[in-house]
């Protein structure tokens, strides 16, 4: 039961199964199968098809990571931010603002 829940969490974004993640996982599995087939049984795959599938995997991973980072930047990943704030906000000796976040507008570090 733990693996199924973890797998579902990995494939979901905001509680819904993400089609980008499913397509990326399927493309990754197909590239892996092609690689193993080439090594083990000398099955030759068309280079253009393999390159296209690898590009799908890279694009899917890039979009997913970018989406995650943008959510984190705008404070939409509440689980991560809450854990970070609870753990480090009150114990930060350099925090002169009484527990609020630092705003360094002159550095562009909002």
N, C-alpha and C positions, 0 to 999 in steps of 0.2 A: 504494500500500500504506500510506503514512503517513496519508492522510486516513481510510481505513477503520479503522485502529487508533485514531486520535484520536477518531473518531466513536463507536466501540465503547466507549472509555474514558469518553467523555462520557455515554453512555447507561447505563453500568453503575454499580452500587453494590456494592462488596465483591466484585467479580469476576463478578457475575450481572447480566444485563440487568434494569433497574428498570422495572417496568410504569408507575410514576408518571411517570417521565421520558418514556417512549414516548407515553403518553396526552397529556402536556403538549405534546410536540413536535407530535403530530398536530393537537391543538386549535389550537396556534399557527399551523400551516400553513393550516388551514381558515379561521381568522380573517384571515390574510394574503390568501388567495385571495378571500375575500368583500370585503375592502377594495379590492383591485385591480379586481375585477369591478365594484364600485360606481363607482370612479373612471373606469375605461376604457370600460365598456359600460353604465353607469347601471343596473346590476342592483340592485334594491332587495331587501334581506333583512329579514325580520321582526326588529324591534328586540329582542324578548324572546329570540329564538334567539341573536342576536349577543351580547347581554349575558350570556347563559348560557355561551356559549363563552369569552368573555373572562374570566368568573369561574372557569371551569375552568383556564384558563392561569394566572391569578393564584394560585389555590389550589395548583396543581401546583408552580409556582415557589416559592411560600412554604413548602410542605412540604419540598421538596428543599433549599432554603437552610437552613431550620430544622434539618433532619436533619444537614446538614453542620456547622452551628455547634455543635450538641449533641455530635456526635462529637469535634469539635475541643476543646470544653470539657472533656470527659472523657478526653482523650488518646488517642482511638481513631484519629485521622488521623496515623498514625505517620510518613508521608512528610513532611508539613509540619513536624511537631514536631521530627523528627530533623534536618531541614535547618536549622531555626531554632536548635536547641540547638547543633549543630556550628558554626554560623557565629557566633553571638553569645554563647554561654555563656562561652567562654574569653577573649573580647575585651571583656567588660563591665567598665569601670573602677569601676562602682558596686556590683559584686557582692562582698559581704563574706563570703559563705558558701562560698567555694572551689568555685564552679561549680555549686552546687545551685540549684534554683529558689527564688525569694523567696516566702515565705508571710506575708502581712499579714492575720492573722486579725482584727485589730481593724477593718480596712477591708472585710472580706468579699471580699478579692481572692485567692482560693485558686487 
